[in-house]
Amino acid sequence: MSKKKKNRNKIAGSYSVIEHNLANSEAFKGLNIYAKWLYMEFKFRFYGDNRKHIIFKYQEAEKLMHQNTFTKCKNKLIENGLIDIVKRGGFYKQPNIYGLSDRWKKFGTKDFIKIDPPENRAFIAYTFRGVYAYTFRGQGCSIAYTFRGLQAFL
């Protein structure tokens, strides 16, 4: 009777891979440890056919890190070309949909397409007197108030 050979190359469970050219790139080296960890979390959610359809909710991110840290690291990943926002959620509890990007390959060259992360956030508060709309842009804040509905505001 012959003995069966064990397959030692078989890996149990799922795994994610970072390519050597990504790990040695300036886009990846410029990240802090939290941003690298967040990128690995995006890679964990990649199953082979959902490259441009990765859902990462803020509730899931709060289990990993503080919300401000998540936002800063996510913005840094977008600036360096590692991920892109495919669809913005927000209203009606829709999550953001992210996608893994290859823009990092041209990071630091003149051909790099820079995408700024979204900064503007608008909050609308409905009261019995009317509607307040707040828009935060960096340090400044603009407020619009109307009795019957929203009016244009800067």
N, C-alpha and C positions, 0 to 999 in steps of 0.2 A: 504494500500500500504506500502510495506517495503522499507526502504532506502538502497541504495547500499553502501557497505563499500568501502572506499578508500584504495587502496593499498599503505601504507606509506613506505614500504620497497623498492619500485621501485625507481631506480636511473635514472635520465634523463641524457643522454649523455654518453660518454665513460670515462673510468677511468683506472688508473694503480695502482697496488698493490705492496707494498714492504712487504714481509713476516717478521714476528718478528725475526725469526732466522737469516735472512739476516741483518736486522737493528741492531741486537745485536752482529754481528760477528766482529772479528778484521779486516777483509778485508774491511768492510764498514766503520767502525769507523776510520780507518786510512786515509780516503779520506777527502779532503777539500770540502768546500761547492760547489764549481764550478764542481768538479768531481761528487758529488752526484746529482747535477742538471743535468749534462750531462747523468748520468745513467738513470734518470727519462725520459729524452728525448728519450733514446734508448727504454725504456719500453713503451713510448707512441706510438712508431712505431711497437710494437709487437701486432699482432692481433690474436694470438692463434695458427696459423698454419705456421708462418714464423719465428720460433725461430732461425734458422740458415740462414735467408735471410733478414736481416735488412739493408736497404740502407740509408746511411747518407752522404750527399754530403757536401763538404767544403763550398759551397755557402749557404747552409742551416745553417751551423754552424756559419758563419760570421754574420748572423742575431741575433744569441744568444750571442756570445762572440767573443773576439779577436781570430784570427787564432792560435797564439802561446799558448793561454790559452786552446783552444780546443785540440791542439796536446799534451800538457802536461797532461791534464785530461784524454784524450783517452789512452795515454800510461800508466797512473797510473791505469786505469780500467783494462787494459790488464795485467799489472803486478800483480794486486790483484786477478785476476781470475774471474772478473765479466763479461767481454766480450772477444770475440776472433775475429780475422780477418779471415774470411772464404775465401775471394778472394780479392787480391789487384788489384785495378784499376790503373789509371794513364794515360797510353797511350791511345790515341784515345778517350779521355774524358769518360772513363769508371769509374764509382764510385766504392769505396770500399764497400764490402759486409761484414757486421758484423754479429755475432751471440751471443746470450745470453749464458753464460757459467755457469756451476755448479762447476767449479774448486775452487771457493771461499770457499766451504764447508771444504776443506782440507788446507786452508791457515794457515800458521804457523806450520804445521806439516811436518814430513819428507816425507809424501806421496804426498805433494803438487807438482804439475808439473809446474815449472816456465817457462814462455814463455816471452822472451825479446821482446819488441816492435821493429819494424823495424827502424833502424837508418840511414842506408846508403841511400843516395839519389844521383842519377846520372842525370846530365843534359848534353844534347848534343846540341851543337850549330853548325849549318851548315853555312859556309861562302863561298865566291867565291874562297878563297885560299885553303880550305880544311875543315876538320872536327875537331872541338875541343870537347873533352869529359871531363867533370869535375865530379869527384866523391868526395863527402864530407863525411868524416868519423870523427865524433866528431869535434875536433879542427883542424885536419890536412886536407890537400887538395892535391889531386894528379891530374895532368893534362896530357892528352895524345893528341898528335897532329899528324895527318897524312894527306897526300895529296889525297889518293885514298879511304880511308875508315878507320874504326876504327882498331886500333891495341890493343893488350892486354896491360892493364895498371893496376897498383896496387892501 
